[in-house]
Amino acid sequence: MSIIIVTGASSGFGKATAERLAAHNHKVYGICRRPVEHPAITYLQGDVRDAEGIGRLVKEIVDREGHIDVLVNNAGMGIGGAIELATEEEYRTQVETNFYGCVNVCQQVLPYMRRQRAGKIINISSIGGVMGLPYQGFYSASKFAIEGFSEALSAEVKGFGIQVVMVEPGDFATNFTAARRNSEATMNDPDYGPIFRRSLSLIEKEENGGLKPEKMAETIEKIVNCRHPRLRYVVANFEQWLSVVLKRVCPGNWFVDILRDYYKS
C-alpha cells in the first residue's frame, strides 16, 4: 500500500484517479478547494495556490502516515480567449493555478521524499503543453511551463531516488469543459469574436466526445505501480497522438498552419 496525494481530486481526472487508487488498496489523500466526503478517500480542503496552506496539509499527512510515496499533481483550470485581450486577472489566475500550484505542492512534498530517498511525482500536463493551442494560449503556456519544470526537476532529484513523470492527456469528457472561463472581451470583439466562437464550438465538441477520465486513472495507476516509468506518457485518441508526433517532425510554420486549419482559426 502506498500513501498517495492527489490534488484537484473532487472531479474529473483527480476524482477518477483517487477512486481507482483507493479501490486498489492505496491510502489516498485528496486535496481540493471545496469540502468533499468519500468513504475510501481522505479529503483535505486546500488551494494549491496557497503554499503555506499546502505545507500544513502535507505535514498533517506525514504526521499521520510517516511518509508520502506518490504525488499526483492534477489541480488545474482553463480560460479561453485571445491572448491580446486577456486581462491580467485572467492570465495570472491561469498560470498561478496550473503552474505555480504544481510548483507549490512539489516544493512542500519534496523535503519528505528526499529524506526518505524515495518517491514518485506525477505531474499532469497536456498535449497543450507540447503545442500552443489557439485561443487557449495561457493554458498552453502554463502546461509548457510544467513540461520544462518537470524535466529539470527530474534531473535534480533522480539521484535521491525520486522519479518524476509527466502525463499529457488529449481531449477527455470531464467537467473541465463546463468549468472553462471564456473571455468576454474576446466574445464581444468584432475580429476575434466570430473566430473564437467557431473554434470554441469545435473544442467543446471534441472534449465532450473525448475519452473517459477512467482511462487517465488507469494510466496513472500503471505509473504508480511501475518500477521504472517513462518521463512522458501521452493519453489521447489516435488523431491527437499523431499530432504530438507531427509536432516533433514538421517545420514550425507548417505545424502552425495545421493547427489553424484544425481549430478553424
C-alpha positions in Angstrom: 0.0 0.0 0.0 1.3 3.4 -1.0 0.5 6.8 0.6 -0.7 9.0 -2.3 -1.7 12.6 -2.6 -4.0 13.7 -5.5 -4.6 17.4 -6.0 -7.8 18.6 -7.7 -9.4 15.4 -6.5 -13.0 16.5 -6.4 -13.9 15.9 -10.0 -12.6 14.8 -13.4 -9.2 13.2 -13.6 -8.5 13.7 -10.0 -11.7 12.1 -8.7 -11.4 9.1 -11.1 -7.7 8.7 -10.2 -8.3 8.9 -6.4 -11.1 6.5 -6.6 -9.2 3.9 -8.7 -6.1 4.1 -6.5 -8.2 3.8 -3.3 -10.0 0.8 -4.8 -6.7 -0.9 -5.3 -5.7 -0.7 -1.7 -3.7 2.5 -1.6 -4.2 5.2 1.1 -5.3 8.3 -0.9 -5.5 11.9 0.3 -7.4 14.1 -2.0 -6.7 17.9 -1.8 -9.3 20.2 -3.3 -10.8 23.7 -2.6 -14.3 22.6 -1.6 -15.2 20.1 1.2 -15.8 16.6 -0.1 -16.6 13.3 1.7 -15.8 9.8 0.4 -15.8 6.5 2.2 -12.5 5.4 0.7 -10.6 8.7 0.3 -9.5 11.2 2.9 -10.2 14.6 1.6 -8.4 17.7 2.8 -9.6 21.2 1.9 -6.9 23.5 0.4 -5.9 25.7 -2.5 -2.7 24.7 -4.4 -2.0 28.5 -4.9 -1.5 28.8 -1.1 1.9 27.4 -0.5 1.8 27.8 3.3 -1.6 26.1 3.5 -0.5 23.2 1.3 2.6 22.9 3.6 0.3 22.4 6.6 -1.7 19.8 4.8 1.4 17.9 3.7 2.8 18.0 7.2 -0.5 16.7 8.5 -0.4 13.7 6.1 3.2 12.9 7.1 2.4 13.2 10.8 -0.4 10.7 10.3 1.3 8.3 7.9 5.1 8.8 8.4 5.8 9.2 4.7 4.5 10.1 1.3 5.1 7.7 -1.6 3.3 9.4 -4.6 2.1 12.9 -5.5 -0.3 13.3 -8.4 -0.3 17.0 -9.3 -3.6 17.3 -11.1 -5.3 20.6 -10.0 -5.9 22.9 -12.9 -8.3 25.1 -14.8 -8.8 26.7 -18.2 -9.6 30.2 -19.5 -10.4 30.6 -23.2 -9.8 33.7 -25.3 -7.5 35.7 -27.4 -4.0 36.4 -25.9 -4.2 40.1 -26.9 -7.4 40.7 -25.0 -6.7 38.6 -21.8 -6.9 40.6 -18.6 -4.1 40.4 -16.0 -6.5 38.7 -13.6 -7.3 36.0 -16.3 -3.8 35.1 -17.2 -2.5 35.3 -13.7 -5.2 33.0 -12.4 -4.5 30.6 -15.2 -0.7 30.4 -14.6 -0.9 30.6 -10.8 -3.3 27.7 -10.6 -1.8 25.4 -13.3 1.9 26.1 -12.9 2.6 27.8 -9.6 0.1 25.4 -7.9 2.1 22.5 -9.2 5.4 24.1 -8.0 3.9 24.8 -4.6 2.8 21.2 -3.9 6.1 19.8 -5.3 8.2 22.1 -3.0 6.2 21.0 0.0 6.4 17.3 -0.7 10.0 17.1 -1.9 11.7 17.5 1.5 9.9 14.4 2.8 10.6 12.4 -0.3 14.3 13.5 -0.3 14.6 12.5 3.4 13.2 9.0 2.7 15.3 8.7 -0.6 12.2 7.6 -2.5 9.1 8.9 -4.1 7.2 9.5 -7.3 5.8 12.8 -8.6 3.3 12.6 -11.4 2.6 16.0 -13.0 -0.5 16.3 -15.2 0.5 18.3 -18.3 -1.5 18.2 -21.6 -0.9 17.9 -25.3 -1.4 21.6 -25.0 1.9 21.6 -23.2 3.7 20.5 -26.3 1.8 22.6 -28.8 0.4 26.1 -28.5 -3.4 25.8 -28.8 -5.1 28.8 -30.4 -7.4 30.7 -28.0 -6.0 28.6 -25.2 -2.7 30.4 -25.2 -2.2 30.9 -21.5 -3.4 27.4 -20.7 -0.7 26.1 -23.1 1.8 28.5 -21.5 1.1 27.0 -18.1 1.4 23.5 -19.4 4.6 24.3 -21.3 6.0 25.6 -18.0 5.1 22.3 -16.3 7.0 20.4 -19.1 10.2 22.4 -18.6 9.9 22.4 -14.8 9.3 18.6 -14.7 12.3 17.9 -17.0 14.6 20.0 -14.8 13.1 18.6 -11.6 13.7 15.0 -12.8 17.3 15.7 -13.4 17.7 17.3 -10.0 16.0 14.7 -7.8 16.7 11.4 -9.6 19.9 10.9 -7.5 17.7 11.0 -4.4 15.5 8.1 -5.6 12.7 10.4 -6.6 11.0 9.7 -10.0 9.2 12.5 -12.0 6.7 11.7 -14.7 4.5 13.8 -17.0 1.2 12.7 -18.3 -0.1 14.5 -21.4 -3.8 14.0 -21.9 -5.7 14.9 -25.1 -9.4 15.6 -25.0 -11.4 14.0 -22.3 -15.1 14.2 -21.4 -14.9 15.8 -17.9 -16.4 18.9 -16.3 -13.3 20.8 -17.4 -15.4 21.9 -20.5 -18.3 23.3 -18.4 -15.9 24.9 -15.9 -13.8 26.7 -18.5 -14.0 30.5 -18.2 -14.3 32.3 -21.6 -13.1 35.8 -22.2 -16.0 38.3 -22.5 -13.7 40.7 -24.3 -12.9 38.1 -26.9 -16.5 37.0 -27.3 -17.5 40.6 -28.0 -14.6 41.6 -30.2 -15.6 42.1 -33.9 -12.4 40.5 -35.2 -11.7 37.7 -32.7 -15.3 37.0 -31.6 -16.6 35.0 -34.6 -13.4 33.1 -35.0 -13.3 32.3 -31.2 -16.9 31.1 -31.1 -16.3 28.8 -34.1 -13.1 27.5 -32.6 -14.7 27.1 -29.2 -17.6 25.1 -30.7 -15.1 22.6 -32.1 -13.1 22.4 -28.9 -16.2 21.7 -26.8 -17.4 19.1 -29.3 -14.0 17.3 -29.2 -13.9 17.4 -25.4 -17.4 16.2 -24.8 -16.8 13.3 -27.2 -13.4 12.6 -25.7 -12.1 9.7 -23.7 -13.5 8.9 -20.3 -11.5 10.1 -17.2 -11.3 6.4 -16.1 -8.7 6.0 -18.9 -6.5 8.5 -17.3 -7.0 6.9 -13.9 -5.9 3.6 -15.4 -2.8 5.1 -16.9 -1.8 6.8 -13.6 -2.3 3.6 -11.7 0.0 1.8 -14.0 2.6 4.6 -13.5 2.2 4.3 -9.7 2.9 0.5 -10.0 5.7 0.8 -12.5 9.2 0.5 -11.1 10.9 2.4 -14.0 8.3 4.7 -15.6 9.0 6.8 -18.6 9.3 10.6 -18.3 6.3 11.2 -20.6 3.0 9.4 -21.3 0.6 10.7 -24.0 -3.0 9.6 -23.3 -5.2 10.6 -26.2 -7.1 9.3 -29.2 -5.1 8.3 -32.3 -5.5 11.7 -34.1 -4.3 13.7 -31.2 -1.4 11.2 -30.5 -0.4 11.7 -34.2 -0.5 15.5 -33.7 2.2 15.1 -31.0 4.3 13.1 -33.3 3.8 15.6 -36.2 4.9 18.5 -33.9 8.3 16.8 -33.4 8.9 16.3 -37.2 7.1 19.1 -39.0 8.7 22.6 -39.7 7.3 25.1 -37.3 5.3 27.2 -39.8 3.7 24.0 -41.3 2.5 22.9 -37.9 1.0 26.3 -37.1 -0.9 26.1 -40.3 -2.1 22.6 -39.4 -3.4 23.9 -36.0 -5.1 26.9 -37.7 -6.9 24.7 -40.1 -7.9 22.2 -37.4 -9.2 24.8 -35.0 -10.7 26.9 -37.8 -8.7 29.9 -36.6 
